[in-house]
Amino acid sequence: RLVQLAALAMQNTKLKAAQTACEMLARDLLLLVMGVRNAVLVDYLPPALVPGKLQDCVRNFAMADEEFGVLHVCCLSEGNYLMITLPFFAARLRSSVEHRLADIELVDCSSRLSDPTHLGTEAKDMLLPCFNIVCQSIDGFMTKLDPSNPSLRPKQMLNLKGDSCGAPLPTLAGWVLEYPIVYFVDDPLSGNCLPEQELLLFRFELPHPNPPPSSAHPAPDAASSVPAEPAGEQEGAAEIGVMMGAHHVLSFTVPEELYGEAGKRAVEVST
């Protein structure tokens, strides 16, 4: 089925020479319809094809198979687009708001700080009105849809640009993309204090079910998370992942000094 999806993605996006990008798109589609994720960042297609061709592709998938009828394109900010399974995406975010963001760990990494700081319920409560606006925007978008006829979907996509709800973009992105650690900055234009910090990167990947026999790196039995290696080793791992067909599911960083506090809880929740 993955091969069929990749072929259909190539046909819809006219990416004859970008097979790898179309395979990544196909894998993300499967992660979405299987319920592994309900939002993925599409950052591997040529900018000229996003959002127009991506939106056409998602619409055509929905028309070809009703299983893909829940798929939509979402604009998070200029140049940042997501594929989402709309009803599940909306339900998750609404549940998060109703439970006062108990599903995330909020870390302040504003540039005014020397070290990142874990924020508690009071800071989360300050974000609730912003995130509630996001939920209201999604609800309004959903009322315009005719789920019985994907071909009649409105031309506009779901727009969640950060400046429309008042939440800093890094915070909004972390929340909607299901990151267990969400960073907060009081002024995104002034940067943050993370460049001076040691960060642990956790990656969750699904291995190819049938890796090439010649591979010297057998795939694990199940999805796993491991702290990141140095940059050079990460690049090598990425090349191996492409060769074997391992697919990225989710990744997030944790300031090392907070690992015993926020990070450990985040990893336990994610797994």
Buried (B, 14 or more C-beta within 10 A) or exposed (E): EBEEBBBBBBEBBEBEEBEEBBBBBBBBBBBBBEEBBBBBBBEBBEEEBBBEBBBBBBBBBBBEEEEBBBBBBBBBBEEBBBBBBBBBBBBBBBEBBEEEBEBBBBBBBBBEBEEBBBBEEEBBEEBBEBBBBBBEBBEEBBEEBEBEEBEEBEEEBBEBBBEEBEBBBBBBBBBBBBBBBBBBBEEBEEEBBBEEBEBBBBBBBBBBEEBEEEEEBEBEEEBBBEEBEEEEEEEEBEEBBEBBBBBBBBEBBBBBEBBEBBBEEBBEEBE
